[in-house]
Amino acid sequence: DSRLLHSARGVLAMANRGKNTNTSQFYVLYRQAPHLNYKHTVFGKVVGGLSTLDAIESVGTDDGDKPVQEVSILSTTVFSNPFTEMLDEEAREAKANKEGESGEVEDAGGQERGSWYSNPGAAAATATGQGIGKYLNKRPAGTS
């Protein structure tokens, strides 16, 4: 999904702090960083307050790339809850899948046909002891 790439200024993401640390680092991009794509988790973007991002970016750093004065984000606002959107999408997909499981579907000619997984002959063969499992028929003795 191209929305989940380190592709623009203001992307919010998270990285593991290191092996066996069980901690994370959160960061905001000042510019695109394609070398981070698929390595760290992107979860949002700044949609307002880019002047605040400008102010943070203007703070100087020491030789270790650490800000020379403390930078704190005191509040944020979430405009869109991705979990609600995900649950809504999953519900729509489940409903579509349930409607598609009716077993009978019309083909291009308007004729009803079984769904892709149906095999009415296999059930009859198994019921009469002629089949092995659901879809395989026994071979007659002496054939390979």
N, C-alpha and C positions, 0 to 999 in steps of 0.2 A: 504494500500500500504506500503510495508516494507521499501520503500525509505523515508517515512515520519515519521520514528520513531527516537527516541533519542537513536540511536544504536551504535554510534561510535564517536571517537575523530573528532572534526572539524565540527560537525553538527551545522547549523545556525538555530536559532529559535526565537520565540517571545512569550512573556507572557503579559497578562493584568496586569497592575501595582496594581490593586485593584478595588473593587466594587465602582462604580460611579466616577472613576478617569478619565476615557476617555483618558488614557495614556498607553503606552506600554513599556516593557523592552525587549531589544534585547540581545541575548547571544550566545556565541560559547561554545560548550562542550569541556572539556579537556578529558573526557572519557564518555562511555555510561551512560545513566541515564534512565533506563526503567520506573522508578516511575513517569516520566514526560510524558510518552506516552499517547496520547489522552486527555491530559490536556492543552497542549500548541501547538502552530502552528510551525511545522518544514517547512522551505521554501528553504533550500539549504545546501551546505556543502563546506568546504574549500577544494580546489583541488590543491593548490600550496601554498607555503609560510608557511608550517608547522613550520619552524624555527621561524617565527614571533609569531605563537601561543605558541611555547615553551618560548619565551622571555616574553610574556604577562603572562603566567602561573608562571614564576619565580618571578614576582613582589610580594613582601610581602603584607599581609593584616593586618588590625587592628582587634580589638575584635569584631567589627561589620561586619567583612568579606569584608570591603571596601579596595581597594588598597591604600597603603601608599604613592604612587606617582601616578600622573595622567597618565592614559593610553588612547591614542587616536589612532584611525584608520584613517589615512589621505587619503587613496584611496583604492578602490576596483575595480575589473574587473568582470563583469558578462559574463561568457563564453557561457551560454545557457539561452535564454529567455523562461521561462516556459509558459508565456502567448501566445507566438507565437506557441509553441508546442501544447498547449491546443486548440487554435483556429484551427490549422491544423487537430488535432484529431477529433474535433467536425465537421469539414467540411467533413472528411472521413466518419464519422458515419452518417451524414445527407445524403450524397450521397448513402451510402449503404441502408439506410432506404427508400430513394426515389426509388431506383431500386427494393426494395422488395415490394413496394406498387403497382406493376403493376397489382395485382389481380389474375393473373394466375401463378401457380407454378407447376412444374412437380413433381409427387410423385416418390417413389423408382422404380415403374414399368414403368416410362416414360410417364405416363398418366397426362394430365393437370387436375388440380383441383383448386377450388377457394381458396383464402387465408383464414386463420383461422377465420376471422371475418365475412365472407360472409355467408348469409343465404337467398338464392334467394326466398325461399318459403314465408318468412316473408314479403317481399316487396309486393308480389302478394296478400297475405292475407290482408294487410293493405290497399292496393289500392282498394280492393273490399268491404271494410268495415267489414271484417270478423275478423280482429285482433285488439289487444289493444297494442298500442305502436309499436315497430319495430319487436319484437320477440315473443310476447305472442298472442295466439289465444283465442278468447272468448270461455267460456264454454257454452254448451247448457243449456238453462233454466232448472231448477230442479235438476242440478247436483252440487255436492260439492267437 
